Amino acid sequence: GLPAVVFEKKLEKEGRTRFGMDSQALYDEIFSFGQQNKEVVRQQLERLGASCDWSRNKFTLDPDMVAIVYKTFKQLYDDGLVYRAERPVNWCIKHQTSLSDLEVKDDERTDTLYYLQYGPLTVATVRPETMFGDVAVAVHPDDSRYSSYVGKTITVMMPTGPVALPVIADEYVNPEFGTGAVKITPAHDPNDFEVARRHNLPVREAIDQYGRLTSIGGSYAGMKIAEARIAVVARLSQDGVLVKQESYAHTVKVCYKCQGIIEPRILNQWWLAMTKPSQRLGVSLRDLAVNAVKEGKVTFLTERFENQFYRWMENLRDWNLSRQIAWGITLPIWYTEDGEAIITDGREPESEHKLTRDTDVFDTWFSSGQWPFTTLGTTNEDLATFYPTTSIITGYDILFFWVSRMLMLGLYTQGQVPFKTVYLHGLVRDKDRQKMSKSKGNVINPLGIAEEYGADAIRTALLFGAAPGTDPVISDEKIRGMRNFTTKLWNIARFVRMNTEMNTKVEWLPMTDADHAVKRALDAATQQATHAIDTYNLHLALEGLYQFIWHDLADTYIEAVKEQLQQPETKLATASNLLFVLQQSIVLLHPFMPFVTEAIYQNFSWDGCLMNRPWPLEETGATRNAAQ
Ligand SMILES: [Zn+2]
């Protein structure tokens, strides 16, 4: 999804727009844009010190990935979990497309609120022109003013003649709004659509995809919305149906491109059942994931996210997999001329009849939700070796969109959780505590900071003070502070270099109180860092090492040994001790500051690479991962 949003900004800069572009041309252009930026992202990660297995780099639209996504969809369909149903979408009349929720903006408007006489009741609406699509009048179940009408049918004088509508009671109605009685127009309001579904009411389309009234509008058919509103209100006024009107400030959804009001439409879309038991497993996708977390097969860091997860899953509704956009994996669905759907594993079905392929694409989270196994393929040993993984590290903002989907689809297809620990990090805020995001355009460029202050400075500035799940604030002061720490470490190493010989052994030879004190502090820092990493408190590991190096090593020990280095009886042992403490310090710091520590290590011509040195304490799973 991200390439598409960023690509949109690129088009805008070039004075172009994706609307009106041929969908294949658009797809091709976004694809190549994504490919170019894949390289940029990779270079950024390398520059920041990420050491990944780049030979296994994967892209969502790689054919082998797509094949697995199709296979999963077919499996879910054959298992009775995929179905087709009509649901509302955000429709832009000007652009003739549906928009994702991210492409729709809220806009404050002041409109006229019309009070209309609906039989014995008065309803309030800002959209009288949609009244031809009304299927009921709804009131709140506890509203005693209307309880005697609930379950009865009333006769409404529409401009096209009298219409009978049922009065229903539904919790959705706000008794404080207008008169507390509202018209229900399921084809043109997503909330009304839900009400209609709950009450088994029909859907009547009063406005078509071009924003014109349909044939149920009688003599108003073919009129555009604004024109129809004026004509309908004039007629209602003549007929005495218009009781009063007042101005009304409210929020409407508008197209992010043209600011046109979003016209909800009901379209046929493909859904994945979340709470219906799978025929194959006897358990729903939702319960697969919830049970795995309850049984402790997956741990969330921190615990509050586990509670959030349960709350979300409890209220989980079926998942709309269809998106009416050009970018993505096209649904593997073909229709016969009779409208019968044929679902395949991606291959076009053979048929003597003419088949039409669905033009919708999958919601991007449907393929992202299969990431832990699509990336590993199905034909080589990687899946057996690397699934399930140890941990997933991601922002808490996509816990629901991504993590819960990976759990459900991983458990469903592989029979095992995709990961054992979910480490949720915060979202980086700027100094005004504003969230940074690509689409907002207030993102700091990590490469720019790395150029100016070094990659180690930005890595540690991001981690310092950042407990799991909290939002780290990044500021110039913090980055400079960490740059100063890098310089401090470099100066310590230079001091050690100047006071040791090429043949000085890296050995621990304690002689003085200062020696014993620094060793106690080093051991404590090592223990603490190990425990912190084991428990995913990476910030505590860094902070403890920072304290040790700045205060115990630089301020205290280095000052104390200046005297020891002058005395013939302590000189050689002290030199060895300095090397010992420095070497262990940079081993401990390497996961956090890989560049400066490796440079120091190489300057001393010690064996091999620092990054391959074992951790000073016996390794545990998490420690080994962090060290890698
Ligand atoms: Zn638009």
Residues whose N, C-alpha, C, O or C-beta is under 5 A from the ligand:
A	BS01	ZN	C92 K94 H95 C255 K257 C258 G260
